């Protein structure tokens, strides 16, 4: 009887922990997508999550970007390894500018 009770409690706790782990992944993936989109469109961009679809290979997120009153829809794919692919409304890949950590040099006199 004790073994049955332990197994039952373990299954209930595992069922409770699984959705919270999925929510954690969604929030991490959303943060990654938003940071990449801000690198593309600028830090003053407003971003709003429209939908999340869970696929076998990762998550697909549709995010609305608003820059200077102009609205556009982007799709962000995050694979299981954390790789990110950004697509615009027409399905064309969005290039993310490389982050250069070198010091910037100006030629001001």
N, C-alpha and C positions, 0 to 999 in steps of 0.2 A: 504494500500500500504506500509506503514511504517513497519507493522508487517511482511509482505512478504519479504521485504528487510532485516530485522533483521534475520529472519530465514535462508534466503539464505546465508547471510554473516556468520552466525554461523556454517552452514553446511560446507561451504568452509574452514573456519578456523579449524574445527574439522578434516576435511580430510587432511589438511596440517600437523596437529600435530600428527596424528596417526603414519605415517611412522617414524618420528623422535623419537617417544617413543619406537618403535620396534627396531630401530637402537641402542638406548641407552641400551635396555635390551641385545641385542646381544653383545655389547662391554663389558658390565658388566659380562655377562656369559663367554665370551672369557677370560677376565682377571682372573676370578675364575678358569677356566680350566688350563690356563697357570701357575698360581701360584701352583696349585696342582701337575701338571706335573713336575714343577721345583723342588718341594719337593721330588718327586719320583726319578727323573733322575739326579738332581744336578743343581746348579745355573748356571753353564756354558753351559747348554743345549740350543740349538737354536730350536725355535718352529715356525712352519709356519701353518697357518690356510689353510686347503684344501677345506672344504665345511661346510655349515650350512644347516640343515634341520629343519624346524619348525614343530613340532608335537603337538598334543593336550595336551600331558602331559608335554611338555617343549621343549627344543632345543637339537638337536644332532649335535655335532661338530666333524669333523675329523681333527686331528692335526698331522702333521709330526714332529717327534722329531729327532734331530741329535746330537749325543753324541760321541765325539772322532772319527768322520768320519763314525760312524755306524748310519744308518737311520732306524726308525721304525714308524709305523702308529698307532695312538691311537684314540679311540672314546670316547668322553666326553659327557655324558648326564647330562643336568642341568634341574631339574624339576621346576615347578612353584614356589615352596617354596624356591628354591635356593640350594637344595640338589644336590650333584655331585656324579656321578658314572663314573669311568674310566675303559675302556676295552682295551685290546691289540688287535692286528690284528686278532687273533683267537677267540676273544669274551670272553676271560678269564679276570676276574676282576683283576685290578691292585690295590694292597694294598698301601695306602698312609701311610707313617710312622707318628706315633703320634707326635705331637709337644709337647715337654716337656719343660716347662718354669722354671723348677727347676734348681738351679745352678749345674753345672757339677763339680764333684770331681775327681781329679786325684790322683794316688798313687805314684807319683814321689818322690824319696828320696831327 
